[in-house]
Amino acid sequence: MVKGLCLMGSKVGIPRALLYYYYFPMWRTFFEELGAEVVVSGPSTKSVLNQGVQLAVEDACLPVKLAFGHIAGLARKVDYLFLPRLVSVASREYICPKFLGFPDMVRQTVPHLPPVIDVDVNLYRRNKYLFSAFKEAGKFFTASAARVYLAYRQGLAVLKEYQKLLEAGFMPEEAMNLLTKAAGKKRSPAAFPLSGRSSGQMILAGEEKPMVAVVGHPYNIYDSFISMNILRRLQQAGVKVITADQVPEPVVRAEAAALPKRLFWTLSQRMIGAAFYFLHAGRVQGLLHVTSFGCGPDSMTGELINRRARAAGAVPLLNLVLDEHSGEAGVFTRLEAFLDMVCFRGGKFQEA
């Protein structure tokens, strides 16, 4: 850790990658409460990915390669980079090993890198260690432990609101925009009308449009570039889309508990629990599982989902594996065939 305090208004860079779609509202609130300016990298593009491919190790998965590209674009624009060393985000569970070593990989390969705030996040044994990570990060900005704690509590409160919005049917970018709007007007997100949630609104199966569940890590499905805008294309085809992040955590864990042995990968458990929930008869008319090539946990997760889908029998399943060489034509052809199967099984489409 760099000694001394940052100047007020210092720029903290956060890449629009990896667990950005899970925790960014909390991170942004925390740093802004301490007087920092948060700078986020722009949307993913082909040039961002190409730069990441050049910098990352060869066997890294697609999301990690893309994250390298985002960081390279931020390096000269900020005073500090926030790259938490994620070990565990839930009790008795672990996160992907590549998240653990990510800050070190970045330091070794990305040129012109500013100081990195790489605090450890390890909740494997006790949740109280989450504050320890924020306490260390806060030392860059203030010597006041009370101020850091208040910023930490405010960040947790915003994260809770964000998770509520996701479970209400909003997609991450929609939820973030609503939180920003609420913060600007000093109001709770609940005070704003919910009519804008059409793209992700949870609905009951059996309505005029079929519902398709998209299960995948947030950095795979919400990044419109690497996912080839699958969510939007489904919506344009007349499909109601629901994702794993719109299923409440207790439901996810209850469904995942059906496995004979508990999964110790947090993100995989979320994918498994949500998929099992969606595969119950009548809840959705199709299930799309999106993974990235080279992801070890996803290879196991995909097999478990495949077995449950075959046992359920009634829900069409499409597995899409993406990497930097994936072509749009092949992906869209498979997506069209999948939608034809959804329609054949009883879904009714409308004009987009």
DAJOLIN-V347144 format. One record per pair of residues at least 4 apart in sequence whose ideal C-beta (glycine too) atoms are under 7 Angstrom apart, sorted by the first residue. I is the first residue (numbers start at 0). GAP is how many residues later the second one is. D is the distance in whole Angstrom. If there is no record, write none. Layout:
i;gap;d
I;GAP;D
I;GAP;D
//
This chain:
i;gap;d
0;135;7
1;113;5
4;135;7
4;136;6
4;137;7
4;138;7
5;4;4
5;30;7
5;73;7
5;74;7
5;134;5
5;135;5
7;27;5
8;26;7
8;28;6
9;26;5
9;69;4
9;70;6
10;26;5
10;28;5
10;67;4
10;68;5
11;19;5
11;24;5
11;26;5
11;27;7
11;66;6
11;68;5
11;70;5
12;26;5
12;61;4
12;64;7
12;65;3
12;67;7
12;68;5
12;69;7
13;6;7
13;10;7
13;13;6
13;24;6
13;26;5
13;68;5
14;5;7
14;26;5
14;52;6
14;55;4
14;56;5
14;59;6
15;4;5
15;24;5
15;25;5
15;27;7
15;54;6
16;46;7
16;49;6
16;50;4
16;53;5
16;202;6
17;45;6
17;49;5
17;81;7
17;201;5
18;4;5
19;4;5
20;151;5
20;197;4
20;198;7
20;201;5
21;196;6
22;4;6
22;136;7
23;4;6
23;152;7
24;4;6
24;133;5
24;134;6
24;137;4
24;151;6
24;154;6
25;4;6
25;129;4
25;130;7
25;132;6
25;133;4
26;4;7
26;55;6
27;4;6
27;10;5
28;4;6
28;125;6
28;126;4
28;129;4
29;4;7
29;104;6
29;121;5
29;122;6
29;125;4
30;5;4
30;7;5
31;4;6
31;6;6
32;118;4
32;121;5
33;104;6
33;107;4
33;108;6
33;113;7
33;117;5
34;106;6
35;105;6
38;35;7
38;38;6
38;39;5
40;29;4
40;32;5
40;33;5
42;182;7
43;4;5
43;5;7
43;22;6
43;179;5
43;181;4
43;182;6
44;180;6
45;4;6
46;4;6
47;4;6
47;18;7
47;21;4
47;22;6
47;25;6
48;4;6
48;16;7
48;17;5
48;20;6
48;275;6
49;4;7
50;4;7
50;18;4
50;21;5
51;4;6
51;13;4
51;14;5
51;15;7
51;16;4
51;17;3
52;12;5
52;271;6
54;13;4
54;17;6
54;54;5
54;55;6
55;4;4
55;8;6
55;9;4
55;12;4
56;48;7
58;235;6
59;4;4
59;5;5
59;38;7
60;37;7
60;231;5
60;232;7
60;233;4
60;234;5
61;4;6
61;164;6
61;230;4
61;231;7
61;260;6
61;261;5
61;262;6
62;4;6
62;156;4
62;157;6
62;229;6
63;4;7
63;34;5
64;259;7
65;4;7
65;160;6
66;4;6
67;4;6
67;38;7
67;42;7
68;4;7
69;4;7
70;4;6
70;10;7
70;35;6
70;39;6
71;38;5
73;4;6
73;7;7
74;35;6
74;37;5
74;38;5
74;39;6
75;36;6
77;36;6
78;35;6
79;34;6
79;35;5
79;37;6
79;60;7
80;33;6
80;35;5
80;36;7
81;35;5
82;19;6
82;20;5
82;23;6
82;33;5
82;35;5
83;34;7
83;35;6
83;37;5
83;49;7
84;15;6
84;18;5
84;33;5
84;34;7
84;35;5
84;36;7
85;9;5
85;13;4
85;14;7
85;35;5
86;7;7
86;8;7
86;13;6
86;33;6
86;34;6
86;35;4
86;37;7
87;5;6
87;6;5
87;7;6
87;34;5
87;35;5
87;36;4
88;6;6
88;32;7
88;34;6
88;177;6
89;33;6
89;176;5
90;32;6
90;33;7
90;36;7
91;32;6
92;171;5
92;172;7
92;173;4
93;30;7
93;170;6
93;171;6
94;4;5
94;171;6
94;172;7
95;171;7
95;201;7
96;4;7
97;4;6
100;4;6
101;4;6
102;4;6
102;13;6
102;15;4
103;4;7
104;4;6
105;4;5
105;7;7
105;10;7
106;6;7
106;9;6
116;20;5
116;23;6
118;14;4
118;17;4
118;18;5
119;13;6
120;9;7
120;12;5
121;7;6
122;4;6
122;6;6
122;7;6
129;4;7
130;4;6
130;21;6
131;4;7
132;4;7
133;4;6
133;14;7
133;18;4
134;13;6
137;4;6
137;10;3
137;13;7
141;5;5
141;6;6
143;4;7
144;4;6
145;4;6
146;4;6
147;4;6
148;4;6
149;4;6
150;4;6
151;4;7
152;4;6
153;4;7
154;4;6
155;4;6
156;4;7
157;4;6
157;21;6
158;4;6
159;4;7
160;4;7
160;18;6
160;28;5
161;4;7
161;13;6
161;17;6
162;4;6
163;4;6
164;5;5
164;10;4
164;13;6
164;24;6
165;4;6
165;6;7
165;9;6
165;79;5
165;80;6
166;79;6
166;81;5
167;26;7
167;29;7
168;28;5
168;31;5
168;32;4
168;33;4
168;77;6
169;4;4
169;5;4
169;8;7
169;27;5
169;30;5
170;28;6
170;29;4
170;51;7
171;4;6
171;46;7
171;50;5
172;4;6
173;4;6
173;22;7
173;23;7
173;25;7
173;26;7
174;4;6
175;4;6
176;4;6
177;4;6
177;11;5
177;14;6
178;4;6
178;10;6
179;4;6
180;4;7
180;11;7
181;5;5
181;6;6
181;7;5
181;10;7
186;4;4
196;4;5
198;36;6
199;41;6
199;46;7
201;40;6
201;44;6
202;4;5
202;8;6
202;37;5
204;6;6
204;77;5
204;78;6
204;79;6
204;80;7
207;140;6
207;142;6
208;29;6
208;30;6
208;31;5
208;141;6
209;29;6
209;30;7
209;75;4
209;76;7
209;132;6
209;137;3
209;138;7
209;139;7
210;29;5
210;31;6
210;73;5
210;74;6
211;22;6
211;27;5
211;29;6
211;72;6
211;73;7
211;74;4
211;76;6
211;130;7
212;29;5
212;65;4
212;71;5
212;74;5
212;75;7
213;7;6
213;16;7
213;17;6
213;27;6
213;29;5
213;74;5
213;76;7
214;29;5
214;56;5
214;59;6
214;60;5
214;72;7
214;74;5
215;4;4
215;5;4
215;73;6
215;74;3
215;75;6
216;50;6
217;4;5
217;27;7
218;4;6
219;6;7
219;7;6
219;70;5
219;71;7
219;72;6
219;102;7
220;6;5
220;9;7
220;10;7
220;22;6
220;69;5
222;4;6
223;5;4
223;8;7
225;96;6
226;63;7
227;100;5
227;103;6
228;4;6
229;4;6
229;60;7
229;105;7
230;4;7
230;10;6
231;4;6
232;4;6
232;102;7
233;5;4
233;7;5
234;4;6
234;6;6
235;116;4
236;102;6
236;112;7
236;115;6
237;111;4
237;112;4
237;113;7
237;114;6
241;4;5
241;42;7
243;26;6
243;27;6
243;30;3
246;4;5
246;5;5
246;27;5
246;30;6
248;4;6
249;4;6
250;4;6
250;26;6
251;4;6
251;18;5
251;21;3
251;22;6
252;4;6
252;20;6
254;18;4
254;21;4
254;22;5
255;7;6
255;13;5
255;16;5
255;17;4
255;20;7
257;18;6
258;4;7
258;13;7
262;5;5
262;6;4
262;9;6
264;4;6
264;32;5
265;4;7
266;4;7
267;4;6
267;29;5
267;33;5
268;4;6
269;4;6
270;4;6
270;30;5
271;4;6
271;29;6
271;32;6
271;33;7
272;4;6
273;4;6
274;4;6
274;12;6
274;14;7
274;30;5
274;33;7
275;32;6
277;5;6
277;6;5
277;9;6
278;8;6
278;29;6
278;30;6
278;33;5
278;36;5
280;33;6
283;31;6
284;57;5
284;60;6
284;61;7
284;62;4
285;29;6
285;30;5
285;52;7
285;56;4
286;22;7
286;28;5
286;30;5
287;30;5
287;32;7
287;50;7
288;13;6
288;16;6
288;28;7
288;30;5
289;30;5
289;32;7
290;4;6
290;7;4
290;11;6
290;30;5
291;6;7
291;30;5
291;31;6
292;28;5
292;29;7
292;30;4
294;4;7
296;4;6
297;4;6
298;4;7
299;4;7
300;4;6
301;4;6
301;17;6
302;4;6
303;4;7
304;4;6
305;4;6
305;11;7
306;4;6
307;4;6
308;6;6
308;8;4
315;22;6
315;25;4
315;26;6
315;29;6
317;16;6
317;20;4
319;11;6
319;14;7
321;4;5
325;5;6
326;4;7
327;4;6
328;4;6
329;4;7
330;4;6
331;4;6
332;4;7
333;4;6
334;4;6
335;4;6
336;4;7
337;4;7
338;4;6
339;4;6
340;4;6
341;5;4
342;4;5
342;6;6
//
